[in-house]
Amino acid sequence: MINMTKHFITLLSVITLLIGSCNNPSEPGTKEIEIFAFNDFHGAIMEDYHQTGALKFFSYLKREQQRENVLTLDQGDTWQGSIYSNFNHGELLNDLMCEAKISARTVGNHDFDWGIGYVKANTARTYNGYKIPTLAANVYDYNFETKTIGNVQQYDIGAPTHTYKLANGLKVGVVGVIGEKQITSITSSYVQDIAFKDHISVIKEEATKLRQDGCDVVIAAVHADQDDLKGNNLKNYVDLVLCGHSHQQESFKEGDLYYYQAYAYGGSLNHIFLNYNNGKVTVNTRKTVAMSSDNITAALNGYIDEEIDKIIKRYNEECDEYANVTMAKQAQGYFDSNMELPNLMCRAIYDEAKANGYDINFSFTNEARTDLLKNNWKYSDIYEAFPFDNDIYLVEITGKEIRDEVCNWNNVYVPDDGNRTFNLNEKYLVAIIDFLVFHTNKYRNYDFFPDNNGAYVGKLNKNYREILRDWLISNKYPEEGILKAEDFDSNVYNHQKEFNFIYE
């Protein structure tokens, strides 16, 4: 998980960063392509102290996209992340991107967080007669039982490539892939029928086809960072690599090939100028456009697109009554995404499991998506910290699995009188999110709890965010009482992972 606030101070201090030669005069016969690239927007609809918000972000892109020889490319993880985007399963963002005429988008791992059906629906969605070309060149059919990848590229999830004929006469091809290993970053029950083939070999194969089809320029739009791409001789196949997934600003040059990634949540854009001359493609300039509220407000100079505004208001009106419900009137202290927040979630899950009649030993989960600092929490804040729809399962796991998997990697809640001594060979009943229960490795074998092989004892009726919401309400935090971060510190007895293990 990535904490947005920890990286944003650096972002605010930089308005533009110039990489490469700056404003070099073009040689005679040079044709220019202008590219705007972003990634990992994660449903960042609302403007606040660390997010520009969709209104200004897409107003800016719509205005810029209207010029000739401009392409705007999104490297995935677009829809999922806030209550305003999750509430409509990405339809709002799809409509905004259509209105802004985004040139293409590549699927990311979090685009699968509601299941394949919603990916297909968003891929097929049109708005005002425009449909964004969605790219997924290495997504293929898969047989989970035999652990074999098929031969059918999943076109209804995304096409392999898309080509553009620009006003300057250049033909540009874009191949879009997702990192092969990211199949392990999706709840496996959602993707048992698909697989991600080796992204490097697919980039090379599809780029070769684009060249054969007469493309002057070929771009790889990849939902993976530079570390998953470099060192593979891609320069012989593509002219530019646009990255995503790791939520960090990247600028890397390997030989003559540039790799770029922007910050997440609309925090920045890469603004790239490519020069084409007699078959040679070079990066003329690259600017990192800091999309902080102040910077983008100045860049827009009062311009706000009316249609973008209408789309956001129409969708948000349907969601406001849910987003603005008070969840904690007095939240006191710093609720860190790696400690207090997931520990709070564990407590809520434990109480819900007990209320449903399960005699569990303890509950555990992984970290939250962001910190919470506000004194008055709304449901939208809870959504920002826990944007996924993870269900809670009751699973029997061994003491050895508790030692190897729970203690090292996860947050826990154990009752005051709970057993903290476990026999390594015996099984214990725990409550856990589905992502961990069904996690598989790249070979699609259950790796967190291999002895279970996907088996479980029971399932709660609410997802984990709904459980936390109802726990806060039942404990009267929306009206009275102080929710103290110190009560959920990992040094508090109930949240320590110091268990004892024995053989008998």
Buried (B, 14 or more C-beta within 10 A) or exposed (E): EBBBEEBBEEBBEBBEBEBBEEEEEBEEEBBBBBBBBBBBBBBBBBBEEBBBBBBBBBBBBBBBBEEEBBBBBBBBBBBBBBBBBBBBBBBBBBBBBBBBBBBBBBBBBBBBBBBBEBBBBBBEBEBEEEEBBBBBBBBBBBEBEEEEBEEEBBEBBBBBBBBBEBEEEBBBBBBBBBBBBBBBBBBBBBBBEBBBBBBBEBBBBBBBBBBEEEBBBBBBBBBBBBEBBBEBEBEEBBBBBBBBBBBBBBBBEBEEBBBBBBBBBBBBBBBBBBBBBEEEBBBBBBBBBBBBBEBBBEBBEEEEBEBBBEBBEEBBEEBBEBBEBBBBBBBEBEBBBBBBBBBBBBBBBBBBBBEBEBEBBBBBBBBBBBBBBEEEBBBBBBBBBBBBBBBBBBBBBBBBBBBBBBBEEBBBBBBEEBEBEBBBEEBBBBBBBBBBBBBBBEEBEBBBBEEBEBEBBBEBEBBBBBBBBBBBBEBEBBEEEEBBBEBBBBEEEBBBBEBEBEEE
